[in-house]
Amino acid sequence: LDLVELIMAMEEAFDIEIADDVAEKITTVQHAIDHVNKVAG
């Protein structure tokens, strides 16, 4: 599972959208989790 697939799965699971420019900056799973927590509250 690469980060692109992870981000897409997280968008679907949490009903959020992560902008492409933000997604390009996500380099670790922890960074993805942190961003989802920030967006989803």
C-alpha distance matrix in Angstrom:
0.0 3.8 6.7 8.2 6.2 6.6 10.1 10.8 10.2 12.3 14.9 15.4 15.6 18.0 19.7 19.6 19.0 17.7 19.7 18.2 20.2 18.9 15.2 16.0 17.3 14.4 13.2 12.2 10.8 14.5 15.6 13.5 15.1 18.4 18.3 17.7 20.5 22.7 22.3 22.4 25.0
3.8 0.0 3.8 5.5 5.5 6.3 8.8 10.2 10.8 12.4 14.4 15.7 16.4 18.3 19.7 18.8 17.7 15.8 17.2 15.4 17.1 16.0 12.3 12.5 14.0 11.4 10.2 10.0 9.6 13.4 13.6 11.8 14.3 17.1 16.7 16.7 19.7 21.4 21.0 21.7 24.4
6.7 3.8 0.0 3.8 5.4 4.8 6.0 8.5 9.6 10.2 12.1 14.1 14.9 16.0 17.5 16.1 14.8 12.5 14.0 12.4 13.9 12.4 8.8 9.5 10.6 7.9 7.4 7.5 7.3 10.8 10.4 8.4 11.3 13.8 13.1 13.5 16.6 17.9 17.6 18.6 21.2
8.2 5.5 3.8 0.0 3.8 5.4 5.2 6.2 8.6 9.9 10.6 12.5 14.2 15.5 16.1 14.6 12.8 10.9 12.0 10.1 12.4 11.6 7.8 8.8 11.1 9.2 9.8 10.8 10.6 13.8 12.8 10.2 13.3 15.6 14.0 14.0 17.6 18.6 17.5 18.6 21.6
6.2 5.5 5.4 3.8 0.0 3.8 5.5 5.1 6.1 8.5 9.8 10.7 12.1 14.2 15.0 14.5 13.4 12.4 14.2 13.0 15.6 14.6 10.9 12.5 14.6 12.1 12.6 12.5 11.2 14.7 14.4 11.4 13.6 16.6 15.4 14.5 17.9 19.5 18.3 18.6 21.8
6.6 6.3 4.8 5.4 3.8 0.0 3.8 5.4 5.1 6.1 8.6 9.9 10.3 12.0 13.7 13.1 12.7 11.5 14.0 13.5 15.7 13.8 10.4 12.5 13.7 10.6 11.1 10.2 8.1 11.3 11.5 8.3 10.0 13.3 12.5 11.4 14.6 16.6 15.8 16.0 18.8
10.1 8.8 6.0 5.2 5.5 3.8 0.0 3.8 5.4 5.1 6.1 8.7 9.8 10.5 11.6 10.1 9.2 7.7 10.3 10.2 12.5 10.5 7.3 10.2 11.5 8.8 10.6 10.5 9.0 11.5 10.5 7.0 9.3 11.8 10.1 9.2 12.8 14.1 12.9 13.6 16.6
10.8 10.2 8.5 6.2 5.1 5.4 3.8 0.0 3.8 5.5 5.1 6.4 8.6 10.1 10.3 9.6 8.7 8.5 10.9 10.8 13.9 12.7 9.6 12.4 14.4 12.3 14.1 14.2 12.5 15.1 14.3 10.6 12.5 15.1 13.1 11.5 15.1 16.5 14.5 14.7 18.2
10.2 10.8 9.6 8.6 6.1 5.1 5.4 3.8 0.0 3.8 5.4 5.2 6.0 8.5 9.7 10.2 10.6 11.0 14.0 14.3 17.2 15.5 12.5 15.4 16.9 14.1 15.6 14.7 12.2 14.7 14.7 11.0 11.7 14.9 13.7 11.4 14.5 16.6 14.9 14.2 17.5
12.3 12.4 10.2 9.9 8.5 6.1 5.1 5.5 3.8 0.0 3.8 5.4 5.0 5.9 7.9 7.8 8.9 9.1 12.7 13.8 16.2 13.8 11.4 14.8 15.6 12.7 14.6 13.5 10.7 12.4 12.3 8.5 8.6 11.6 10.3 7.6 10.7 12.9 11.4 10.6 13.8
14.9 14.4 12.1 10.6 9.8 8.6 6.1 5.1 5.4 3.8 0.0 3.8 5.6 5.5 5.5 4.8 5.5 6.8 10.2 11.9 14.6 12.7 10.8 14.4 15.6 13.5 16.1 15.7 13.6 15.1 14.1 10.3 11.0 13.2 10.9 8.3 11.6 12.9 10.4 10.0 13.7
15.4 15.7 14.1 12.5 10.7 9.9 8.7 6.4 5.2 5.4 3.8 0.0 3.8 5.6 5.1 6.8 8.2 10.3 13.5 14.9 18.0 16.4 14.3 17.7 19.2 16.9 19.1 18.5 16.0 17.7 17.3 13.5 13.7 16.2 14.3 11.3 14.2 16.0 13.4 12.1 15.7
15.6 16.4 14.9 14.2 12.1 10.3 9.8 8.6 6.0 5.0 5.6 3.8 0.0 3.8 5.7 8.0 10.5 12.3 15.8 17.5 20.2 17.9 15.9 19.4 20.3 17.6 19.5 18.2 15.2 16.4 16.7 13.0 12.2 15.0 13.9 10.4 12.6 15.0 13.0 10.9 14.1
18.0 18.3 16.0 15.5 14.2 12.0 10.5 10.1 8.5 5.9 5.5 5.6 3.8 0.0 3.8 5.5 8.8 10.7 14.4 16.7 19.0 16.5 15.2 19.0 19.4 16.9 19.4 18.2 15.4 15.9 15.7 12.3 11.1 13.1 11.6 8.0 9.8 11.9 9.6 7.2 10.5
19.7 19.7 17.5 16.1 15.0 13.7 11.6 10.3 9.7 7.9 5.5 5.1 5.7 3.8 0.0 3.8 7.0 10.0 13.2 15.8 18.4 16.4 15.5 19.2 20.2 18.2 21.0 20.5 18.0 18.7 17.9 14.5 14.0 15.6 13.4 10.1 12.3 13.5 10.4 8.5 12.1
19.6 18.8 16.1 14.6 14.5 13.1 10.1 9.6 10.2 7.8 4.8 6.8 8.0 5.5 3.8 0.0 3.8 6.6 9.8 12.7 14.9 12.9 12.4 16.2 17.0 15.4 18.6 18.5 16.6 17.1 15.6 12.4 12.5 13.5 10.7 8.1 10.7 11.0 7.6 7.1 10.9
19.0 17.7 14.8 12.8 13.4 12.7 9.2 8.7 10.6 8.9 5.5 8.2 10.5 8.8 7.0 3.8 0.0 3.8 6.3 9.1 11.6 10.2 9.8 13.4 14.7 13.8 17.1 17.7 16.5 17.4 15.3 12.2 13.4 14.2 10.8 9.3 12.5 12.2 8.8 9.8 13.4
17.7 15.8 12.5 10.9 12.4 11.5 7.7 8.5 11.0 9.1 6.8 10.3 12.3 10.7 10.0 6.6 3.8 0.0 3.8 6.4 8.4 6.6 6.2 9.8 10.9 10.2 13.7 14.7 14.1 15.0 12.4 9.7 11.7 12.2 8.6 8.4 11.8 11.1 8.6 10.7 13.8
19.7 17.2 14.0 12.0 14.2 14.0 10.3 10.9 14.0 12.7 10.2 13.5 15.8 14.4 13.2 9.8 6.3 3.8 0.0 3.8 5.5 5.3 6.1 8.7 10.2 10.9 14.4 16.3 16.5 17.3 14.3 12.2 14.8 14.7 11.1 11.7 14.9 13.5 11.2 13.8 16.7
18.2 15.4 12.4 10.1 13.0 13.5 10.2 10.8 14.3 13.8 11.9 14.9 17.5 16.7 15.8 12.7 9.1 6.4 3.8 0.0 3.8 5.4 4.9 6.1 8.8 10.0 13.0 15.5 16.2 17.7 14.7 12.8 16.0 16.3 13.0 14.0 17.4 16.3 14.4 17.0 19.9
20.2 17.1 13.9 12.4 15.6 15.7 12.5 13.9 17.2 16.2 14.6 18.0 20.2 19.0 18.4 14.9 11.6 8.4 5.5 3.8 0.0 3.8 5.5 5.3 6.9 9.3 12.3 15.2 16.7 17.6 14.1 13.2 16.5 16.0 12.8 14.8 17.8 16.1 14.8 17.9 20.3
18.9 16.0 12.4 11.6 14.6 13.8 10.5 12.7 15.5 13.8 12.7 16.4 17.9 16.5 16.4 12.9 10.2 6.6 5.3 5.4 3.8 0.0 3.8 5.4 5.3 6.8 10.3 12.6 13.7 14.2 10.7 9.8 12.9 12.2 9.1 11.3 14.1 12.5 11.7 14.8 17.0
15.2 12.3 8.8 7.8 10.9 10.4 7.3 9.6 12.5 11.4 10.8 14.3 15.9 15.2 15.5 12.4 9.8 6.2 6.1 4.9 5.5 3.8 0.0 3.8 5.3 5.2 8.5 10.6 11.5 12.9 9.9 8.2 11.8 12.2 9.4 11.0 14.3 13.7 12.7 15.2 17.8
16.0 12.5 9.5 8.8 12.5 12.5 10.2 12.4 15.4 14.8 14.4 17.7 19.4 19.0 19.2 16.2 13.4 9.8 8.7 6.1 5.3 5.4 3.8 0.0 3.8 5.6 7.7 10.9 12.8 14.4 11.3 10.7 14.4 14.7 12.3 14.4 17.5 16.7 16.2 18.9 21.2
17.3 14.0 10.6 11.1 14.6 13.7 11.5 14.4 16.9 15.6 15.6 19.2 20.3 19.4 20.2 17.0 14.7 10.9 10.2 8.8 6.9 5.3 5.3 3.8 0.0 3.8 6.1 9.3 11.6 12.3 8.9 9.5 13.0 12.5 10.6 13.5 16.0 15.0 15.2 18.2 20.0
14.4 11.4 7.9 9.2 12.1 10.6 8.8 12.3 14.1 12.7 13.5 16.9 17.6 16.9 18.2 15.4 13.8 10.2 10.9 10.0 9.3 6.8 5.2 5.6 3.8 0.0 3.8 6.0 7.9 8.9 5.8 6.0 9.7 9.8 8.6 11.0 13.6 13.4 13.9 16.3 18.1
13.2 10.2 7.4 9.8 12.6 11.1 10.6 14.1 15.6 14.6 16.1 19.1 19.5 19.4 21.0 18.6 17.1 13.7 14.4 13.0 12.3 10.3 8.5 7.7 6.1 3.8 0.0 3.8 7.1 8.6 6.7 7.8 11.0 11.6 11.4 13.7 16.0 16.3 17.2 19.3 20.9
12.2 10.0 7.5 10.8 12.5 10.2 10.5 14.2 14.7 13.5 15.7 18.5 18.2 18.2 20.5 18.5 17.7 14.7 16.3 15.5 15.2 12.6 10.6 10.9 9.3 6.0 3.8 0.0 3.8 5.3 5.2 6.4 8.8 9.9 10.8 12.6 14.4 15.5 16.8 18.3 19.7
10.8 9.6 7.3 10.6 11.2 8.1 9.0 12.5 12.2 10.7 13.6 16.0 15.2 15.4 18.0 16.6 16.5 14.1 16.5 16.2 16.7 13.7 11.5 12.8 11.6 7.9 7.1 3.8 0.0 3.8 5.4 5.1 6.2 8.6 9.9 10.6 12.4 14.3 15.4 16.2 17.7
14.5 13.4 10.8 13.8 14.7 11.3 11.5 15.1 14.7 12.4 15.1 17.7 16.4 15.9 18.7 17.1 17.4 15.0 17.3 17.7 17.6 14.2 12.9 14.4 12.3 8.9 8.6 5.3 3.8 0.0 3.8 5.3 5.0 6.1 8.6 9.8 10.5 12.2 14.2 15.1 15.8
15.6 13.6 10.4 12.8 14.4 11.5 10.5 14.3 14.7 12.3 14.1 17.3 16.7 15.7 17.9 15.6 15.3 12.4 14.3 14.7 14.1 10.7 9.9 11.3 8.9 5.8 6.7 5.2 5.4 3.8 0.0 3.8 5.4 5.1 6.2 8.7 9.9 10.5 12.3 14.1 15.0
13.5 11.8 8.4 10.2 11.4 8.3 7.0 10.6 11.0 8.5 10.3 13.5 13.0 12.3 14.5 12.4 12.2 9.7 12.2 12.8 13.2 9.8 8.2 10.7 9.5 6.0 7.8 6.4 5.1 5.3 3.8 0.0 3.8 5.5 5.2 6.2 8.7 9.9 10.6 11.9 13.7
15.1 14.3 11.3 13.3 13.6 10.0 9.3 12.5 11.7 8.6 11.0 13.7 12.2 11.1 14.0 12.5 13.4 11.7 14.8 16.0 16.5 12.9 11.8 14.4 13.0 9.7 11.0 8.8 6.2 5.0 5.4 3.8 0.0 3.8 5.4 5.1 6.2 8.6 9.9 10.3 11.4
18.4 17.1 13.8 15.6 16.6 13.3 11.8 15.1 14.9 11.6 13.2 16.2 15.0 13.1 15.6 13.5 14.2 12.2 14.7 16.3 16.0 12.2 12.2 14.7 12.5 9.8 11.6 9.9 8.6 6.1 5.1 5.5 3.8 0.0 3.8 5.5 5.2 6.2 8.7 10.0 10.2
18.3 16.7 13.1 14.0 15.4 12.5 10.1 13.1 13.7 10.3 10.9 14.3 13.9 11.6 13.4 10.7 10.8 8.6 11.1 13.0 12.8 9.1 9.4 12.3 10.6 8.6 11.4 10.8 9.9 8.6 6.2 5.2 5.4 3.8 0.0 3.8 5.4 5.0 6.1 8.4 9.6
17.7 16.7 13.5 14.0 14.5 11.4 9.2 11.5 11.4 7.6 8.3 11.3 10.4 8.0 10.1 8.1 9.3 8.4 11.7 14.0 14.8 11.3 11.0 14.4 13.5 11.0 13.7 12.6 10.6 9.8 8.7 6.2 5.1 5.5 3.8 0.0 3.8 5.4 5.1 5.7 7.8
20.5 19.7 16.6 17.6 17.9 14.6 12.8 15.1 14.5 10.7 11.6 14.2 12.6 9.8 12.3 10.7 12.5 11.8 14.9 17.4 17.8 14.1 14.3 17.5 16.0 13.6 16.0 14.4 12.4 10.5 9.9 8.7 6.2 5.2 5.4 3.8 0.0 3.8 5.6 5.3 5.4
22.7 21.4 17.9 18.6 19.5 16.6 14.1 16.5 16.6 12.9 12.9 16.0 15.0 11.9 13.5 11.0 12.2 11.1 13.5 16.3 16.1 12.5 13.7 16.7 15.0 13.4 16.3 15.5 14.3 12.2 10.5 9.9 8.6 6.2 5.0 5.4 3.8 0.0 3.8 5.8 5.4
22.3 21.0 17.6 17.5 18.3 15.8 12.9 14.5 14.9 11.4 10.4 13.4 13.0 9.6 10.4 7.6 8.8 8.6 11.2 14.4 14.8 11.7 12.7 16.2 15.2 13.9 17.2 16.8 15.4 14.2 12.3 10.6 9.9 8.7 6.1 5.1 5.6 3.8 0.0 3.8 5.6
22.4 21.7 18.6 18.6 18.6 16.0 13.6 14.7 14.2 10.6 10.0 12.1 10.9 7.2 8.5 7.1 9.8 10.7 13.8 17.0 17.9 14.8 15.2 18.9 18.2 16.3 19.3 18.3 16.2 15.1 14.1 11.9 10.3 10.0 8.4 5.7 5.3 5.8 3.8 0.0 3.8
25.0 24.4 21.2 21.6 21.8 18.8 16.6 18.2 17.5 13.8 13.7 15.7 14.1 10.5 12.1 10.9 13.4 13.8 16.7 19.9 20.3 17.0 17.8 21.2 20.0 18.1 20.9 19.7 17.7 15.8 15.0 13.7 11.4 10.2 9.6 7.8 5.4 5.4 5.6 3.8 0.0
